[in-house]
Structures are given as structure tokens and as C-alpha cells.
Amino acid sequence: MVGDLVVLKDCQTTGYEDGMIGLIVKVEPLGALYTIYWILMPDGVEVPMWDSEFEVLSEGRRSDNSS
């Protein structure tokens, strides 16, 4: 998830508008049931969001260990 490009949708808690693009920079589990995703927004601010507030556009670059 870290490094994934996301678009905001149904954004309820941050004041950012739906359709804005961000980048997941940190994933923070809150117990067994919940996860907070920290999204780097175009204004340079890292904002906590629930997974229901964004949609992944493209997965981040991951190393490929296969030969």
C-alpha cells in the first residue's frame, strides 16, 4: 500500500475535495479491525484517512525478486 497513488472519494473527515490525488506514505493499524492510511496531499500535508475515503489508482513500485 505505501507508495500507491490514490484519488479521494466520499471524503468526510479532512476537508479535502473528492477527486484530489494523493500518495499513501504510511499505514497505521488500529487494533485488529481498523487501519488509518496517511495520504500525502498536493499541498505537502500528510492527512489520515479511512480506506473508504479513497480509491487506489495505481500500485506503488515494488521490487520484483523473480528471475
For each residue, the residues with C-beta under 8 A, 3 or more apart:
1: 4 24 27 37 56 60
2: 24 25 26 27 60
3: 23 24 59 60 61 62
4: 1 23 24 56 57 58 59 60
5: 21 22 23 56 57 58 60
6: 21 22 23 24 39 54 55 56 57
7: 19 20 21 22 54 55 57
8: 11 16 17 18 19 20 21 22 39 49 53 54
9: 18 19 53 54 55
10: 18 52 53
11: 8 14 15 16 17 18 20 49 53 54
12: 53
13: 48 49 50 53
14: 11 47 48 49 53
15: 11
16: 8 11 20 41 47
17: 8 11 20
18: 8 9 10 11
19: 7 8 9
20: 7 8 11 16 17 41 42
21: 5 6 7 8 42 57
22: 5 6 7 8 39 40 41 42 47 54
23: 3 4 5 6 39 40
24: 1 2 3 4 6 27 37 38 39 40 60
25: 2 38 39 40 46
26: 2 37 38 46
27: 1 2 24 35 36 37 38
28: 35 36 37 38 48
29: 32 34 35
30: 33 34 35 36
31: 34
32: 29
33: 30
34: 29 30 31 50
35: 27 28 29 30 51
36: 27 28 30 48 49 50
37: 1 24 26 27 28 48 49 50 51 54
38: 24 25 26 27 28 46 47 48 49
39: 6 8 22 23 24 25 46 47 48 49 54
40: 22 23 24 25 44 45 46
41: 16 20 22 44 45 46 47
42: 20 21 22
43:
44: 40 41
45: 40 41
46: 25 26 38 39 40 41
47: 14 16 22 38 39 41
48: 13 14 28 36 37 38 39
49: 8 11 13 14 36 37 38 39 53 54
50: 13 34 36 37 53
51: 35 37 54
52: 10
53: 8 9 10 11 12 13 14 49 50
54: 6 7 8 9 11 22 37 39 49 51
55: 6 7 9
56: 1 4 5 6 59
57: 4 5 6 7 21
58: 4 5
59: 3 4 56 62
60: 1 2 3 4 5 24
61: 3
62: 3 59
63:
64:
65:
66:
67:
